[in-house]
Amino acid sequence: MDKRILLAAVLASVTLFGCDNKADKQAQKDSSEVVVDEVNKEKTIFGMCGEASAMNTLQLITDSGDTLSLSVNEAKENDKVFGSYGIGDRMAVLPNDDMTEAKLVINETTLLGNWLMFDPFDGSSIVGMAIKDGGIAESIDMPNVIYKAWRITNGRLELTMMREGGSEEDEIEVYDIKKLDADSLIFGNEDDSFEYYRQR
């Protein structure tokens, strides 16, 4: 009789431990998914430059209808204001946690246009890309690379493209913008750097 009670107790503890172990694994999985989601979460705020903007302040009328007044001092000190800003321009901004300071500012209106460079393979021809409104990107005289789309994600330029001779699937490359003004666009990542001038 004592053996049966002991066996039942052992089985109960094993079952209980198994349930706890499954619960722990599920909790760890849920926690890791939250961390991944937080890392991948879009932190860029998009909107229009408002009339109350000044030399050191950006008034951002967000796509969700909020009006933010953001200091741009930190972004300017770190050379993270790309394309300046003017009333009515479309903006992409990385703010600080309390939404008072812009850490990075990209003028999407300035980013639009035809950007050209000397072909890095032969240096004699001119190639480039067109960045258009609505997230559309197109290649200019580049048969080996077909640009399809662009967007700003977490303060970086994301380009969707297809390479000739590669797979039939789209490739996505993400770059840090290093310079953007009326005449120049420079962006790159760990592997590549590209310098363009605006087509007039």
Backbone as CSV, one residue per row, in Angstrom:
resi,resn,N_x,N_y,N_z,CA_x,CA_y,CA_z,C_x,C_y,C_z
1,MET,0.832,-1.197,0.000,0.000,0.000,0.000,0.867,1.248,0.000
2,ASP,1.923,1.222,0.811,2.828,2.369,0.890,3.523,2.612,-0.447
3,LYS,3.805,1.482,-1.169,4.475,1.623,-2.457,3.577,2.322,-3.471
4,ARG,2.262,2.003,-3.413,1.323,2.647,-4.337,1.226,4.143,-4.070
5,ILE,1.179,4.499,-2.803,1.109,5.927,-2.441,2.368,6.648,-2.895
6,LEU,3.520,5.988,-2.675,4.783,6.583,-3.081,4.849,6.756,-4.607
7,LEU,4.395,5.721,-5.343,4.392,5.794,-6.802,3.474,6.905,-7.299
8,ALA,2.302,7.022,-6.690,1.362,8.082,-7.066,1.965,9.458,-6.810
9,ALA,2.663,9.600,-5.704,3.289,10.887,-5.366,4.377,11.234,-6.374
10,VAL,5.160,10.210,-6.769,6.233,10.443,-7.745,5.639,10.849,-9.091
11,LEU,4.598,10.121,-9.524,3.956,10.454,-10.795,3.352,11.849,-10.763
12,ALA,2.753,12.209,-9.668,2.149,13.549,-9.544,3.211,14.631,-9.632
13,SER,4.362,14.406,-8.980,5.410,15.420,-9.011,6.031,15.533,-10.402
14,VAL,6.190,14.379,-11.113,6.728,14.407,-12.464,5.778,15.154,-13.397
15,THR,4.495,14.868,-13.287,3.496,15.558,-14.106,3.491,17.043,-13.822
16,LEU,3.556,17.381,-12.530,3.557,18.789,-12.131,4.801,19.494,-12.657
17,PHE,5.966,18.808,-12.541,7.210,19.398,-13.042,7.141,19.599,-14.548
18,GLY,6.585,18.588,-15.263,6.451,18.691,-16.720,5.595,19.868,-17.113
19,CYS,4.500,20.102,-16.412,3.627,21.235,-16.709,4.348,22.549,-16.453
20,ASP,5.048,22.598,-15.301,5.781,23.824,-14.977,6.845,24.100,-16.028
21,ASN,7.528,23.033,-16.475,8.583,23.191,-17.461,8.013,23.733,-18.767
22,LYS,6.851,23.201,-19.196,6.208,23.701,-20.412,5.814,25.160,-20.252
23,ALA,5.290,25.483,-19.062,4.884,26.868,-18.809,6.091,27.791,-18.847
24,ASP,7.215,27.331,-18.264,8.440,28.153,-18.280,8.927,28.372,-19.708
25,LYS,8.903,27.296,-20.518,9.358,27.418,-21.901,8.462,28.378,-22.686
26,GLN,7.149,28.282,-22.446,6.223,29.176,-23.143,6.469,30.618,-22.724
27,ALA,6.713,30.838,-21.434,6.980,32.196,-20.937,8.261,32.747,-21.545
28,GLN,9.294,31.873,-21.649,10.548,32.317,-22.264,10.344,32.665,-23.734
29,LYS,9.543,31.835,-24.435,9.266,32.097,-25.847,8.520,33.413,-26.012
30,ASP,7.486,33.619,-25.174,6.717,34.865,-25.247,7.607,36.063,-24.979
31,SER,8.511,35.928,-23.983,9.411,37.025,-23.630,10.365,37.346,-24.774
32,SER,10.900,36.286,-25.422,11.838,36.526,-26.532,11.124,37.171,-27.717
33,GLU,9.854,36.789,-27.956,9.096,37.403,-29.051,8.864,38.880,-28.786
34,VAL,8.621,39.225,-27.521,8.422,40.631,-27.157,9.697,41.425,-27.415
35,VAL,10.863,40.843,-27.054,12.142,41.518,-27.273,12.383,41.733,-28.762
36,VAL,12.138,40.695,-29.579,12.326,40.812,-31.032,11.385,41.856,-31.598
37,ASP,10.124,41.830,-31.161,9.152,42.813,-31.637,9.590,44.225,-31.280
38,GLU,10.157,44.390,-30.074,10.584,45.714,-29.632,11.764,46.207,-30.460
39,VAL,12.688,45.300,-30.792,13.846,45.665,-31.608,13.402,46.066,-33.008
40,ASN,12.443,45.315,-33.578,11.996,45.563,-34.948,10.925,46.637,-35.054
41,LYS,10.428,47.102,-33.942,9.336,48.071,-33.949,9.765,49.363,-34.647
42,GLU,8.878,49.878,-35.500,9.177,51.120,-36.217,9.157,52.292,-35.247
43,LYS,10.297,52.972,-35.159,10.413,54.105,-34.239,10.334,55.451,-34.959
44,THR,10.355,55.425,-36.291,10.288,56.658,-37.063,8.879,57.234,-37.008
45,ILE,8.791,58.560,-36.849,7.508,59.261,-36.931,7.490,60.021,-38.250
46,PHE,6.392,59.900,-38.975,6.266,60.527,-40.283,5.227,61.638,-40.223
47,GLY,5.468,62.703,-40.984,4.512,63.798,-41.005,4.999,64.948,-41.865
48,MET,4.370,66.102,-41.676,4.690,67.299,-42.450,5.322,68.355,-41.542
49,CYS,6.229,69.116,-42.109,6.850,70.222,-41.384,5.831,71.355,-41.267
50,GLY,5.558,71.781,-40.016,4.543,72.797,-39.766,5.082,74.215,-39.804
51,GLU,4.173,75.178,-39.795,4.518,76.600,-39.916,5.289,77.140,-38.721
52,ALA,5.166,76.486,-37.567,5.850,76.967,-36.368,7.296,76.471,-36.272
53,SER,7.793,75.810,-37.305,9.183,75.345,-37.296,10.131,76.540,-37.358
54,ALA,11.272,76.388,-36.703,12.276,77.451,-36.662,13.661,76.812,-36.795
55,MET,14.690,77.617,-36.623,16.059,77.141,-36.847,16.393,75.925,-35.977
56,ASN,15.971,75.946,-34.717,16.312,74.859,-33.801,15.108,74.051,-33.350
57,THR,13.957,74.268,-33.984,12.734,73.568,-33.605,12.006,73.098,-34.851
58,LEU,11.564,71.846,-34.818,10.770,71.299,-35.907,9.362,71.045,-35.390
59,GLN,8.394,71.717,-35.995,7.004,71.385,-35.697,6.600,70.294,-36.683
60,LEU,6.228,69.143,-36.132,5.875,67.998,-36.965,4.391,67.695,-36.797
61,ILE,3.659,67.815,-37.883,2.251,67.426,-37.886,2.224,65.987,-38.381
62,THR,2.043,65.059,-37.462,2.226,63.640,-37.770,1.080,63.096,-38.612
63,ASP,1.339,61.943,-39.228,0.322,61.283,-40.038,-0.888,60.872,-39.204
64,SER,-0.694,60.715,-37.899,-1.804,60.333,-37.026,-2.578,61.545,-36.517
65,GLY,-2.144,62.760,-36.911,-2.888,63.963,-36.552,-2.368,64.715,-35.348
66,ASP,-1.304,64.219,-34.716,-0.715,64.926,-33.574,0.197,66.046,-34.072
67,THR,0.411,67.043,-33.227,1.361,68.117,-33.530,2.452,68.089,-32.470
68,LEU,3.686,67.851,-32.897,4.819,67.780,-31.991,5.747,68.957,-32.228
69,SER,6.314,69.462,-31.142,7.351,70.485,-31.242,8.650,69.855,-30.765
70,LEU,9.561,69.629,-31.688,10.788,68.879,-31.396,12.018,69.763,-31.541
71,SER,12.862,69.762,-30.519,14.153,70.422,-30.641,15.021,69.605,-31.593
72,VAL,15.759,70.278,-32.463,16.643,69.573,-33.389,18.116,69.787,-33.025
73,ASN,18.373,70.294,-31.828,19.756,70.575,-31.420,20.625,69.329,-31.420
74,GLU,20.111,68.232,-30.850,20.907,66.999,-30.789,21.192,66.468,-32.192
75,ALA,20.172,66.471,-33.045,20.366,65.987,-34.423,21.390,66.845,-35.159
76,LYS,21.326,68.161,-34.973,22.294,69.047,-35.636,23.706,68.815,-35.120
77,GLU,23.850,68.684,-33.808,25.176,68.462,-33.220,25.813,67.182,-33.736
78,ASN,24.981,66.163,-34.021,25.496,64.874,-34.484,25.438,64.722,-36.007
79,ASP,25.205,65.845,-36.722,25.107,65.824,-38.188,24.078,64.809,-38.671
80,LYS,22.906,64.823,-38.031,21.835,63.889,-38.351,20.587,64.596,-38.882
81,VAL,20.758,65.781,-39.434,19.658,66.460,-40.124,19.955,66.355,-41.614
82,PHE,19.166,65.557,-42.317,19.413,65.275,-43.726,18.346,65.943,-44.586
83,GLY,18.775,66.906,-45.399,17.859,67.582,-46.300,17.216,68.819,-45.717
84,SER,17.658,69.258,-44.545,17.083,70.417,-43.879,15.570,70.239,-43.741
85,TYR,14.819,71.340,-43.611,13.360,71.221,-43.564,12.731,72.572,-43.859
86,GLY,11.586,72.520,-44.499,10.827,73.713,-44.845,9.345,73.424,-44.689
87,ILE,8.559,74.458,-44.523,7.130,74.303,-44.287,6.492,73.496,-45.411
88,GLY,5.749,72.470,-45.029,5.065,71.613,-45.995,5.863,70.417,-46.463
89,ASP,7.154,70.346,-46.098,7.974,69.205,-46.514,7.553,67.938,-45.765
90,ARG,7.674,66.835,-46.444,7.389,65.531,-45.844,8.617,65.103,-45.064
91,MET,8.420,64.746,-43.771,9.540,64.476,-42.886,9.462,63.077,-42.276
92,ALA,10.635,62.516,-41.982,10.760,61.279,-41.216,11.695,61.591,-40.056
93,VAL,11.239,61.351,-38.831,11.986,61.784,-37.648,12.105,60.640,-36.642
94,LEU,13.323,60.463,-36.114,13.519,59.575,-34.970,13.559,60.439,-33.711
95,PRO,12.536,60.353,-32.852,12.508,61.189,-31.651,13.121,60.477,-30.453
96,ASN,13.360,61.236,-29.381,13.747,60.608,-28.128,12.493,60.026,-27.472
97,ASP,12.662,59.380,-26.316,11.553,58.661,-25.689,10.399,59.558,-25.273
98,ASP,10.699,60.778,-24.847,9.605,61.642,-24.386,9.093,62.592,-25.466
99,MET,9.504,62.355,-26.712,8.988,63.094,-27.866,9.229,64.603,-27.789
100,THR,10.386,64.985,-27.265,10.717,66.407,-27.191,11.925,66.765,-28.050
101,GLU,12.705,65.760,-28.412,13.966,65.987,-29.123,14.030,65.073,-30.344
102,ALA,14.469,65.623,-31.471,14.688,64.813,-32.667,16.138,64.337,-32.669
103,LYS,16.325,63.020,-32.702,17.673,62.473,-32.760,18.166,62.373,-34.202
104,LEU,17.228,62.249,-35.149,17.568,62.149,-36.564,16.398,62.699,-37.369
105,VAL,16.708,63.491,-38.397,15.674,64.115,-39.233,16.014,63.854,-40.698
106,ILE,15.052,63.318,-41.448,15.227,63.098,-42.883,14.097,63.819,-43.608
107,ASN,14.474,64.658,-44.551,13.485,65.352,-45.367,13.176,64.469,-46.582
108,GLU,12.036,63.806,-46.534,11.680,62.904,-47.629,11.392,63.667,-48.923
109,THR,10.951,64.913,-48.808,10.712,65.724,-50.005,12.023,65.971,-50.749
110,THR,13.090,66.258,-49.999,14.413,66.454,-50.603,14.946,65.154,-51.194
111,LEU,14.574,64.030,-50.579,15.046,62.723,-51.046,14.472,62.350,-52.414
112,LEU,13.296,62.881,-52.737,12.674,62.557,-54.020,13.479,63.154,-55.178
113,GLY,13.539,62.429,-56.284,14.224,62.946,-57.465,15.022,61.876,-58.179
114,ASN,15.707,62.289,-59.235,16.589,61.393,-59.989,18.018,61.606,-59.504
115,TRP,18.638,60.516,-59.057,20.000,60.575,-58.518,20.935,59.780,-59.415
116,LEU,22.048,60.413,-59.809,22.969,59.814,-60.776,24.373,59.660,-60.202
117,MET,25.122,58.731,-60.796,26.529,58.525,-60.435,27.234,57.897,-61.632
118,PHE,28.567,57.967,-61.648,29.325,57.255,-62.664,29.252,55.763,-62.358
119,ASP,29.059,54.978,-63.403,28.954,53.525,-63.231,30.205,53.003,-62.514
120,PRO,30.031,52.371,-61.344,31.208,51.900,-60.602,31.971,50.791,-61.309
121,PHE,31.365,50.156,-62.328,32.047,49.056,-63.025,32.961,49.544,-64.136
122,ASP,32.482,50.527,-64.937,33.335,50.981,-66.036,33.713,52.460,-65.934
123,GLY,33.013,53.219,-65.111,33.359,54.617,-64.870,33.052,55.561,-66.006
124,SER,32.592,55.036,-67.145,32.378,55.909,-68.299,30.913,56.298,-68.475
125,SER,30.003,55.417,-68.110,28.584,55.705,-68.287,27.968,56.246,-66.995
126,ILE,26.795,56.835,-67.143,26.074,57.392,-66.003,24.893,56.482,-65.696
127,VAL,24.774,56.094,-64.445,23.657,55.254,-63.994,23.019,55.929,-62.786
128,GLY,21.899,55.410,-62.361,21.293,56.020,-61.189,19.984,55.389,-60.790
129,MET,19.268,56.134,-59.947,17.990,55.666,-59.456,17.046,56.841,-59.296
130,ALA,15.772,56.566,-59.517,14.730,57.560,-59.306,13.986,57.202,-58.032
131,ILE,13.924,58.149,-57.105,13.155,57.967,-55.877,11.903,58.807,-56.018
132,LYS,10.765,58.125,-56.089,9.514,58.798,-56.400,8.553,58.777,-55.218
133,ASP,7.577,59.666,-55.308,6.546,59.742,-54.278,5.798,58.412,-54.209
134,GLY,5.295,58.080,-53.025,4.532,56.851,-52.867,5.379,55.611,-52.677
135,GLY,6.676,55.785,-52.395,7.540,54.630,-52.136,8.009,53.903,-53.377
136,ILE,7.905,54.549,-54.541,8.318,53.916,-55.790,9.778,54.263,-56.089
137,ALA,10.559,53.260,-56.465,11.946,53.471,-56.902,12.125,52.825,-58.272
138,GLU,12.922,53.458,-59.112,13.194,52.919,-60.449,14.669,53.092,-60.774
139,SER,15.184,52.185,-61.576,16.573,52.281,-62.028,16.668,53.244,-63.203
140,ILE,17.812,53.908,-63.312,18.102,54.771,-64.455,19.332,54.199,-65.160
141,ASP,19.105,53.642,-66.369,20.181,53.051,-67.182,20.998,52.015,-66.403
142,MET,20.311,51.203,-65.593,20.975,50.141,-64.833,20.282,48.814,-65.136
143,PRO,20.650,48.149,-66.227,19.974,46.896,-66.578,20.262,45.753,-65.604
144,ASN,21.371,45.838,-64.869,21.733,44.745,-63.966,21.062,44.852,-62.594
145,VAL,20.521,46.034,-62.263,19.809,46.217,-60.996,18.496,46.921,-61.286
146,ILE,17.416,46.320,-60.845,16.093,46.913,-61.043,15.557,47.330,-59.679
147,TYR,15.549,48.651,-59.438,14.979,49.149,-58.191,13.462,49.145,-58.287
148,LYS,12.813,48.811,-57.180,11.353,48.702,-57.187,10.683,49.610,-56.159
149,ALA,11.256,49.701,-54.971,10.577,50.442,-53.902,11.593,50.999,-52.916
150,TRP,11.168,52.014,-52.173,11.996,52.590,-51.118,11.103,52.967,-49.950
151,ARG,11.705,53.067,-48.780,11.027,53.595,-47.599,12.067,53.914,-46.540
152,ILE,11.665,54.742,-45.609,12.503,55.006,-44.440,12.006,54.106,-43.319
153,THR,12.904,53.339,-42.733,12.540,52.466,-41.622,13.566,52.627,-40.508
154,ASN,13.074,53.019,-39.338,13.935,53.270,-38.180,15.111,54.189,-38.527
155,GLY,14.804,55.224,-39.311,15.806,56.232,-39.641,16.800,55.819,-40.712
156,ARG,16.541,54.707,-41.398,17.450,54.229,-42.438,16.697,54.089,-43.757
157,LEU,17.449,54.138,-44.859,16.867,54.012,-46.193,16.832,52.539,-46.595
158,GLU,15.629,52.046,-46.851,15.456,50.660,-47.279,15.089,50.638,-48.756
159,LEU,15.848,49.880,-49.542,15.615,49.764,-50.982,15.281,48.324,-51.340
160,THR,14.211,48.159,-52.113,13.833,46.846,-52.625,14.240,46.788,-54.093
161,MET,14.930,45.710,-54.481,15.489,45.615,-55.829,15.538,44.172,-56.296
162,MET,15.802,44.008,-57.569,16.051,42.686,-58.134,17.317,42.785,-58.991
163,ARG,18.205,41.832,-58.830,19.464,41.850,-59.575,19.392,40.892,-60.764
164,GLU,19.911,41.343,-61.899,19.962,40.484,-63.083,20.915,39.324,-62.829
165,GLY,20.486,38.136,-63.161,21.336,36.970,-62.957,21.234,36.396,-61.557
166,GLY,20.508,37.067,-60.684,20.329,36.558,-59.328,19.056,35.728,-59.253
167,SER,18.559,35.575,-58.041,17.308,34.838,-57.874,16.157,35.708,-58.369
168,GLU,15.022,35.090,-58.544,13.844,35.814,-59.011,13.161,36.578,-57.878
169,GLU,13.665,36.413,-56.662,13.053,37.066,-55.510,13.648,38.458,-55.318
170,ASP,12.831,39.345,-54.771,13.304,40.690,-54.465,14.329,40.648,-53.343
171,GLU,15.297,41.545,-53.430,16.270,41.725,-52.353,15.969,43.037,-51.638
172,ILE,16.223,43.067,-50.359,16.036,44.293,-49.582,17.373,44.661,-48.950
173,GLU,17.823,45.874,-49.233,19.060,46.397,-48.631,18.699,47.615,-47.791
174,VAL,19.352,47.741,-46.640,19.093,48.867,-45.736,20.387,49.656,-45.564
175,TYR,20.285,50.978,-45.700,21.470,51.842,-45.683,21.293,53.001,-44.706
176,ASP,22.416,53.458,-44.185,22.435,54.698,-43.408,22.645,55.868,-44.370
177,ILE,21.805,56.883,-44.241,22.021,58.091,-45.033,23.157,58.875,-44.391
178,LYS,24.142,59.274,-45.195,25.298,59.995,-44.680,25.280,61.464,-45.087
179,LYS,24.625,61.733,-46.217,24.500,63.126,-46.664,23.280,63.232,-47.559
180,LEU,22.521,64.314,-47.373,21.390,64.610,-48.247,21.191,66.114,-48.275
181,ASP,21.285,66.684,-49.481,20.961,68.099,-49.648,20.381,68.279,-51.047
182,ALA,20.274,69.491,-51.499,19.645,69.755,-52.802,20.393,69.101,-53.956
183,ASP,21.695,68.853,-53.790,22.509,68.350,-54.890,23.107,66.969,-54.681
184,SER,23.194,66.512,-53.435,23.955,65.294,-53.148,23.174,64.314,-52.275
185,LEU,23.396,63.020,-52.543,22.866,61.941,-51.718,23.957,60.900,-51.556
186,ILE,24.328,60.647,-50.312,25.315,59.606,-50.008,24.696,58.681,-48.975
187,PHE,24.738,57.382,-49.258,24.272,56.407,-48.278,25.133,55.162,-48.358
188,GLY,25.104,54.359,-47.313,25.916,53.151,-47.313,25.620,52.271,-46.125
189,ASN,26.281,51.101,-46.129,26.234,50.180,-44.998,27.638,49.620,-44.797
190,GLU,27.748,48.511,-44.094,29.074,47.953,-43.816,29.791,47.493,-45.082
191,ASP,29.009,47.133,-46.100,29.599,46.560,-47.308,29.829,47.566,-48.436
192,ASP,28.943,48.542,-48.558,28.988,49.430,-49.722,28.723,50.876,-49.323
193,SER,29.170,51.790,-50.193,28.856,53.209,-50.052,28.579,53.769,-51.438
194,PHE,27.534,54.586,-51.547,27.123,55.109,-52.838,27.008,56.624,-52.764
195,GLU,27.584,57.310,-53.778,27.536,58.771,-53.833,26.841,59.193,-55.124
196,TYR,25.736,59.919,-54.961,24.935,60.356,-56.104,24.881,61.880,-56.163
197,TYR,24.630,62.389,-57.379,24.319,63.801,-57.539,22.959,63.909,-58.206
198,ARG,22.264,64.991,-57.955,20.910,65.145,-58.459,20.930,65.503,-59.936
199,GLN,20.066,64.838,-60.691,19.904,65.162,-62.098,19.127,66.458,-62.237
200,ARG,19.646,67.380,-63.005,18.978,68.675,-63.197,18.224,68.714,-64.499
